[in-house]
């Protein structure tokens, strides 16, 4: 069967149900329906498969992610091994990635009060990549970046830089530059 | 087609979906009519239809694959017992009956640890739930591409939501965003991700 609801609306409703965001009456209605409709039950299973795949991709750190400090604490609470670097604006740090690390986390501290939009420019010495409109919590005064482990694992000696910009419709202002002096892991 | 505005206007959620429980009702009637003689084919088909739905319900309520698998067996055993005994009076509402049984068993689970094994010992039908995990798992490389192609905020909201089933209210508090704003970003991100995975978009 084909649900009458547009697929994306259905996904959002099913996800709200799954995340316990619906009130008791709404959740009960969705539950009743899932027991009577194979198509919607299959759609929820598909959504959960996608969730599991995203979790696996995150665990393998196959992509870069900007997260929140609270999310980093959730990773720690789950027993994942994090190598963390805290940098102030203008700061630099020697860094590496150990075989036993699950993630590297870069805490880029910056004065974010009153800032509406933050963009990140990533510079690996050869090319620059701009990531606009980062998620951030101004009260935390930091942007938290998890670079992809696959990239770090194969990285030799290198200097990478991240720059944060406060962006308005008419201008942008440098919030800070952060330098990472990477060395391959050495156990000695 | 119904849209989010239907929900906003207070249209019941159930009215926004179609139902396909006629087939389940037909199977329930066949099992009722066969009574103690049994209709193995109808029972097997009944289990095939409902096992995945009970499993989902169990995962949602119990957050455990093993507990959900146990629930599937328990619910199907009890429902089939009732059907064989002629104790289901509205087969056209069999889906609601299965759900009610599942809800009750979740409540009873802690109180009746030994009941489950007694039921299992007395039941001969194979009630192993269909193996359904990862049926729709997307291609890894494609998923990586599509996640990387999402706008930063959408990617962040999706991964922080999916990682440990974090609701919008909690995530909003952690991101300095309203609950509604997180839901909008999540909705867009999920749509972009889906579109990219099926090849109809570059994620944005």
Contacts between the chains, C-beta under 8 A, distances in Angstrom:
chain1	res1	chain2	res2	distance
A	1	B	18	5.8
A	1	B	20	4.9
A	2	B	18	7.6
A	3	B	17	5.8
A	3	B	18	6.5
A	4	B	1	6.5
A	4	B	2	5.7
A	4	B	16	6.5
A	4	B	17	6.3
A	4	B	18	5.4
A	5	B	1	7.1
A	5	B	2	5.0
A	5	B	3	7.8
A	5	B	16	5.1
A	5	B	17	6.5
A	6	B	1	5.6
A	6	B	2	7.5
A	6	B	3	6.4
A	7	B	194	7.2
A	8	B	187	6.7
A	8	B	190	6.8
A	8	B	191	4.2
A	8	B	194	7.0
A	9	B	2	7.2
A	9	B	3	5.9
A	9	B	4	5.6
A	10	B	17	8.0
A	11	B	187	7.8
A	11	B	190	5.3
A	11	B	191	7.5
A	11	B	194	7.1
A	12	B	4	7.5
A	12	B	183	7.2
A	12	B	186	7.3
A	12	B	187	4.7
A	12	B	190	6.9
A	13	B	7	7.5
A	13	B	13	6.9
A	13	B	16	7.8
A	15	B	161	7.8
A	15	B	186	7.2
A	15	B	190	7.1
A	16	B	168	8.0
A	16	B	183	7.6
A	17	B	60	7.7
A	18	B	60	6.3
A	18	B	165	6.9
A	19	B	161	7.3
A	19	B	165	5.7
A	19	B	166	7.4
A	19	B	167	4.4
A	19	B	168	7.3
A	20	B	167	6.2
A	21	B	167	5.1
A	21	B	168	6.2
A	21	B	169	7.4
A	26	B	13	5.8
A	29	B	12	6.4
A	29	B	13	4.4
A	29	B	14	4.9
A	30	B	13	5.9
A	31	B	57	6.8
A	31	B	99	6.3
A	32	B	14	6.6
A	32	B	95	7.6
A	32	B	96	6.4
A	32	B	99	6.2
A	33	B	13	7.2
A	33	B	14	5.5
A	33	B	17	5.1
A	33	B	19	7.0
A	34	B	53	6.0
A	34	B	56	6.6
A	34	B	57	7.3
A	35	B	50	7.6
A	35	B	53	5.3
A	35	B	57	7.5
A	35	B	95	4.3
A	35	B	96	7.0
A	35	B	98	5.9
A	35	B	99	4.3
A	36	B	19	4.7
A	36	B	20	7.1
A	36	B	21	4.1
A	36	B	24	7.4
A	36	B	95	4.0
A	36	B	96	7.6
A	37	B	17	5.9
A	37	B	18	6.7
A	37	B	19	5.4
A	37	B	20	5.7
A	37	B	21	7.5
A	38	B	20	5.9
A	38	B	49	6.8
A	38	B	53	7.8
A	39	B	18	7.5
A	39	B	20	6.9
A	40	B	17	5.8
A	41	B	52	6.2
A	41	B	53	4.7
A	41	B	56	6.1
A	42	B	52	7.7
A	44	B	56	5.8
A	45	B	52	6.5
A	45	B	56	6.5
A	45	B	132	6.2
A	45	B	135	6.6
A	45	B	136	6.9
A	46	B	135	7.6
A	46	B	136	4.2
A	48	B	56	7.8
A	48	B	59	7.5
A	49	B	133	7.5
A	49	B	134	5.7
A	49	B	135	6.3
A	49	B	136	4.2
A	49	B	137	5.2
A	49	B	138	7.8
A	50	B	136	7.1
A	50	B	138	6.5
A	50	B	162	8.0
A	50	B	193	7.5
A	50	B	194	7.9
A	50	B	197	7.8
A	51	B	162	4.4
A	51	B	165	7.9
A	52	B	133	7.8
A	52	B	134	6.9
A	52	B	137	7.1
A	53	B	137	5.2
A	53	B	138	5.4
A	53	B	140	7.6
A	53	B	143	5.5
A	54	B	143	7.2
A	54	B	147	6.9
A	54	B	158	6.5
A	54	B	159	6.1
A	54	B	162	4.6
A	54	B	163	8.0
A	55	B	162	5.8
A	55	B	163	6.0
A	57	B	140	7.1
A	57	B	143	5.8
A	57	B	144	6.0
A	57	B	147	6.3
A	58	B	159	5.3
A	58	B	162	7.9
A	58	B	163	6.1
A	62	B	140	7.8
A	62	B	144	4.8
A	62	B	147	8.0
A	63	B	144	5.7
A	63	B	147	5.0
A	63	B	148	4.7
A	63	B	155	7.6
A	64	B	148	7.3
A	65	B	155	6.4
A	65	B	156	6.4
A	65	B	159	5.8
A	66	B	152	5.4
A	66	B	155	7.9
A	66	B	156	5.3
A	67	B	156	6.0
A	67	B	159	7.4
A	67	B	160	6.1
A	68	B	156	7.8
A	68	B	160	7.0
A	68	B	174	4.7
A	68	B	175	5.7
A	70	B	174	4.0
A	71	B	160	5.0
A	71	B	163	7.3
A	71	B	174	6.9
A	74	B	163	7.0
A	74	B	164	6.1
A	74	B	166	7.9
A	75	B	163	7.9
A	78	B	164	7.5
A	120	B	152	7.9
A	131	B	152	5.1
A	132	B	151	7.7
A	132	B	152	7.1
A	133	B	151	6.6
A	133	B	152	6.0
A	133	B	153	5.9
A	134	B	152	5.1
A	134	B	153	7.3
A	134	B	156	7.9
A	135	B	152	6.4
A	135	B	153	4.8
A	135	B	156	4.3
A	135	B	157	7.1
A	135	B	175	5.5
A	135	B	177	8.0
A	136	B	175	7.7
A	136	B	176	7.4
A	137	B	174	6.7
A	137	B	175	5.7
A	137	B	176	4.0
A	138	B	176	6.0
A	139	B	176	6.5
